[in-house]
Amino acid sequence: MSTPETMVAKVDAYLDDRRHSGFALRIEGEQLHRFARFADQSDHRGSLTLKLAIQWASASRGQRPITAARRIEILRGFAKYCRQFDPDTEIPPRRLFGRAHRRLTPHIFTEAEIQTLTAAAADQLHPPGGLRGASCATIFGLIAATGLRISEATGLKRSDVDLQHAVLHIRHAKFGKSRWVPVHPTTVQALQRYSKQRDRATLTAGTDAFFVFDHGHPALARSVQYAFKLLRRRLQWHSRGGHPVPRIHDLRHSFVCHRLEQWYAQGLDIDRNILALSTYIGHAKVTDTYWYVTATPQLLAIAARRFERRPGGLP
């Protein structure tokens, strides 16, 4: 009698199939492997059942409903794949534990806070005057000026940064897409200053990465995240949003909000220009960009002035 196929083997087959179709599934893959180990280490054998899905979804350390809802959402795609080969597979119903996503208000950085952050990175990160501080300061400024994701900024190669034509080539971004990102002349100047400082260090010549730490090591996203955490504590920042603390990703949210403020001030057509903004920051759908919009005091003030000028008020 043959040994039944393990859940780990089923997950591996599913992820291999999806990744051949161009999906990275990094976080989803980690979660599915956790589920597979949970299933194989339990007494469960055979098909994926609703009972097993509920047991795993409810077994998180914090036992929060939103965590269980997200786990169910991840299992649904895997269950649909399994049903092709195993008709006894049970697909967990959508929203079994409620909504899997919620929008926590981001911390919208002010221009003064962004300047304070970049200055602190350049001055306070060890070693003083080293590439770690210069790289982090430039990365924070670049994200604030372009809305790049942290992985996109740290993943830049030297060949991706065309300062002569003021454009960045973002390769293999979210959903495997690539795009060109034009940058402002002031951003070009900041990148030029950084690259000159970087190239004065003898150990950086052998790396293809644009952002480099001391000893020639590429600036990895997790290292930049750790540096931001240190600076956030030293600056004693407190979140003005729904997250416990300000995040690097909030710089991306801030870029979108500040851009809308500028467009309103210039009298531009927001509905037309937001399509371009959505493409610029690498969103697959314009609704994802609207998700980034936060009701800042500045935007609310603009809305109030427009309402006052509108004949008759509300339609």
N, C-alpha and C positions, 0 to 999 in steps of 0.2 A: 504493500500500500504506500503510495507516494505521500510525502509530507506536504501539508497544505501550504500555499504560498503565504508568506508573511505580509503584514501590513506595510512593513518597511519596504519590501520589494514592490508592492503596489504603488506606494508613494514615489519611489524612485522611477518607476515606469511612467507615471503621470507627469512628473517634473521633467523628465527627459523629453517626453512628447511636446510639452508646452514650450520648453526652451528651444527646441528645434523650430518652433513657430515664431521665435523672436521675443518671447517673454522672459524677463530676467527672474522674476519670482524669488527674490532674495529673502525678504521677510516672510512671505507666504511659505517658501520652501522650508525655512527654519521651523515655522509653526507646524507644518505638516509632518516633519520628521519627529517633532515632539509628540504629536498625536500618534504617529505610527509606533513609537517606542512605548507610549502609554498603552496602546492596544495590545502589542505583542507581549508586554510584561504582565498584563492582566489575564484573567481566565477566559477572556473573549477569544473565540475562534470563528473563522468564516467571514461572512459578509459584513459590510459596514451597516450598522443598525442605528436607528434613532436613539435607542437606549445608550449605546456606546458614545454617540456624538454628545448627548446631554451630559454623560458622566465626565467626559474630557473637558467640555466647555465650562463645566461648573467647578473644575478642579484647580483653578488658578489660585495663586497665593492670596491675592486680595479679595477674590470671589466677588468682583464687581460685575453688575449686569452688563455693562458695555464691553467688558473683556469677553464675557461669555458670548455676547452677540457677535463680536468680531471673529471669534473662533468658529462659530456656526457659519458665518459668511465665507470663511476660508474653506470649510469642509464641503460646502455646497458644490463648488466647482469640481473638487476631487470626487465627490459622490456621483455627480453626473457622468464623469469619466468612467468610474467603476461600473455603473449600470450597463454600459455598452457590452461588458463581458460577463457581468453577474446580475441577472434580473432580480435577485433577492436584495440587492442594495437598496437601502432606504435613504432618500434625500431629505435632509432636515428642512423643514419649512422656513421660508424667509421670515425674519423678525421673530424668531422663536423666543428670544430673550429681549426683544425690543430693537431699537435702532442700533446699527453697528457704527454709526458715525455721528459725531456732534461737533459743532463749531465752537471751540473755546476762543474767546476774544484774544487776539495777539497783542503783544506789547508794541505799540507804534513808537519807534524811536524819533525823538526830535533831532533837528540838525545839530543842536548843541551836544546832545548825547553821542551822536555819531562821531563828532569831532573829539569829544572826550575819550571815547573808546579807542580811536585810532592813535591818539597821542599817548594814551596809557600803554597800548601795545608796543609802540616804538620805544618807550622810555622805561617800562617796568618789567618787561619779560627778560628772563636770564638767557644768555649773557648780555650785559648792557652793551648796546650798540651792535649786537649780533644780527644775523639773518633771521633768527626766529622772530624777534620783535618786528623787524621790517616786513617780513613775509605776512605775519598775522595782521599788521596794520593795513597793508595793501589789500589783503584779501577781504577784510571787513569793509574797507572803503569801496572795493570793487562790487561787492554784493549790494551795498547800499546804493551804489550809482547805477547798477544794471539789473538788479533783481535776480542774479544768478543763484542757483542752488549751491550749497557748500561743496557738494561733490563735483559740480561743474567747474567751480573756481579752482579747487585743488587739483582737478584732473587736467588742467590746461598744460599742453606741451609748448615748447618754445615755438614750434612751427605753427601752432594754433593762434598765436598772438601776432597779428600784422599791424604794427604801430604806424607804418607808413600810410596804410589805407584806413586806419582807425576801425578795425573790425576784429572780432574774436570768432574763432571757429569752435563751436561746442559739439564735440563728437560723442556719439553713443549716450545721449542723455536719457531721461525717463522715457520708457516705452521704446528704447532703442533708436530714437530719432536724433538727427543732427540738425544744427541751424547756425546761421551767421548772426552775430550780435554786434551792430555798430555801437561805438562808444563815443562819448563827448570828448572834445579836445582837452578838457581839464583831466579827464580820466586817462587819456593818452599820456599826458605829462606826468601823472603820478606813476604810471606803469614804466615810463622811460626812466624816471628817477630810481625806481626800485631795481630795474634790470641793470642799471649801471652799478649800483651798490652790490647786487648779487654777483656780477661778473668780476668784481674786484677780488672776490674770495677765490683762492686757488683751487679749492676742492669742489667747486661747482661746475667746472668745465666738463666733467664726464657724465653729467645727468641731462636727460632730455626734458625734465620737468621745468615748467616756467617758475613755479614757486618752490624755493629750496630753503631748508633749514641749515643750521651750521653743520659742518663736516660733510656737506654735499648730499644730505638725505632729503628726498622729496618731502614737501609739506603735506602730510596726510590729513584727511578730514578729521579723524579722531584726535590727532594732536592739536589741530586748530580748535576743536571743540573744547579740549582740556584747557588750552590757553585762555579761551573766552570765559570758561568757568572761573579760573583764577582771577581774571580781571574783574568779572562781575562781583566777586566777593570783595575785592579790594575797593571797588567803587561804591560798594554797599547799595547796589541797585535793588529796587523792589518792583515787582511786576505791576503794571497798570492794566493787565489783561486777565484772562481766565486761567492761564498757566501759572504754576507756582513761582517761576522765575523767568526773566527775559531770556530769549533764545537767539542763536545766530539766525535761525529761520525767520525770526521776526523782522530782521533787516529786509528780507524779501517782501514781506507784507508791507513794511514801511515804504518801500520803493513804489509799490502800486498806489498807496494812498497819497503819497507826495506828488506822484505824477498826475493823479486826478485833480488835486488841488491846483497844480500849475495849469492844467488844461481849462479848468473852470475860470481861473483868473484871466486866461487868454481868450475866453469866449469860444472855445472849440466845441465841436459836436462830439460829445462823449460817446454816444452809441456807435458812431462811425470809427472813432479812434481806438476804442477799447478792443476792437478786433485786431488791430495792429499790435496793441499792447499784449494781447493774449499770445500772439505768435512770437513776439519778442522775448517773453519770459518762458516760452516753451510749454504752454498749456495745450492740451489736446482739444479742449472745448472752451468756448468763451464763458460758459457757466462756471468753469473752474476759476476764471479770473474774477468774476463777480463775487465768488466765495471769499476772495482775498480782501474785498472792500470792507473797511471797518468804519463805523460811524464816529470818526474823530470830531473833536470840537470844531476844527477848522471846516470840515466838510458839512457838518450840521449848520454852521453859521452861513455857509454859502447857500445851502438849501433854504434856510429861513429868509435870506435876502431875496432869493428868486421867488419864493412864495409871496412875499410882500409886494413884489413888482407885478405878479400875475393878476390880470384883471379878473375880479370876481373871486379870487382865492381858489379853492378847490373846484375841479370841474363838476 
